[in-house]
């Protein structure tokens, strides 16, 4: 399980975070070792919404069987419920169950 809680990757200026997340997702796709699930909450939900530069990579992950779960409360907080372009919207129960059952969680 990979957990995205930022609109990008790492603690850096926003532009660099975007470059890093794009590279991370591209290399993950090229590695052929895809995560079973990717979770998005807090500002991480912005990665799956209209205007995100990484929608193509995320859609490709879905196409290859990866599950993307976006936390509904965060979407609502940022008024992005209608802007989701990849993944499925879930609740805290979905997030919690995934985290509890995961053999490994990578928070990026």
C-alpha positions in Angstrom: 0.0 0.0 0.0 1.2 3.5 -0.9 -0.2 6.4 1.0 -0.2 9.9 -0.4 -1.0 12.7 2.0 0.5 15.6 0.0 -0.2 17.1 -3.3 3.2 15.9 -4.5 6.1 14.0 -3.1 8.2 15.0 -0.1 8.6 18.2 1.9 9.8 20.6 -0.8 8.5 23.6 -2.8 5.2 22.7 -4.6 6.8 22.6 -8.1 9.5 20.2 -7.0 6.9 18.0 -5.2 5.0 17.7 -8.5 8.2 16.8 -10.5 9.0 14.1 -7.8 5.6 12.5 -7.7 5.5 12.3 -11.5 8.9 10.6 -11.6 8.0 8.3 -8.7 4.8 7.1 -10.4 6.4 6.7 -13.8 9.2 4.6 -12.3 6.7 2.6 -10.3 4.8 1.8 -13.6 8.1 0.8 -15.3 9.1 -1.5 -12.4 6.2 -3.8 -13.0 5.9 -4.1 -9.2 2.7 -2.2 -8.7 1.2 -1.6 -5.3 -2.0 -3.4 -4.5 -3.6 -0.2 -3.4 -2.8 3.5 -3.3 -4.6 5.6 -0.7 -5.1 9.4 -1.0 -6.1 11.7 1.9 -5.6 15.2 3.2 -4.0 17.2 0.3 -3.1 13.9 -1.4 -6.6 13.8 -2.9 -5.6 16.6 -5.2 -3.4 14.2 -7.1 -6.4 12.3 -8.5 -8.4 15.4 -9.4 -8.8 17.5 -12.6 -5.7 19.5 -13.3 -3.3 17.0 -11.7 -0.3 16.2 -14.0 -0.2 12.6 -12.8 -3.7 11.5 -13.9 -2.2 9.5 -16.8 0.1 7.5 -14.6 -2.7 6.9 -12.0 -5.2 5.7 -14.7 -2.5 3.4 -16.1 -2.1 1.9 -12.6 -5.8 1.3 -12.4 -5.8 -0.3 -15.9 -3.1 -2.7 -14.6 -5.2 -3.7 -11.6 -4.0 -1.2 -8.9 -6.7 0.1 -6.7 -6.8 3.9 -5.9 -8.9 4.9 -2.9 -9.7 8.6 -2.3 -10.9 9.8 1.1 -14.3 11.4 0.7 -14.1 13.8 3.7 -11.0 15.3 2.2 -12.5 15.7 -1.2 -15.5 17.5 0.4 -13.2 19.7 2.5 -11.4 20.9 -0.6 -14.6 21.1 -2.7 -13.2 18.5 -5.1 -15.9 15.8 -5.1 -16.8 16.5 -8.7 -13.2 16.8 -9.9 -12.1 13.2 -9.3 -10.6 11.7 -12.5 -9.1 8.4 -11.2 -9.8 6.0 -8.5 -12.8 5.4 -6.3 -14.1 7.4 -3.4 -14.1 5.7 0.0 -14.6 6.5 3.6 -12.4 6.2 6.7 -13.5 2.6 7.1 -12.0 1.7 3.7 -8.8 3.5 4.6 -8.5 1.9 8.0 -9.2 -1.6 6.7 -6.6 -1.2 4.0 -4.0 0.0 6.4 -4.7 -2.7 9.0 -4.5 -5.5 6.4 -1.5 -4.3 4.6 1.8 -6.2 5.0 3.6 -3.0 4.2 2.6 0.7 4.0 4.8 3.3 2.2 3.9 6.9 3.1 5.4 9.2 0.5 
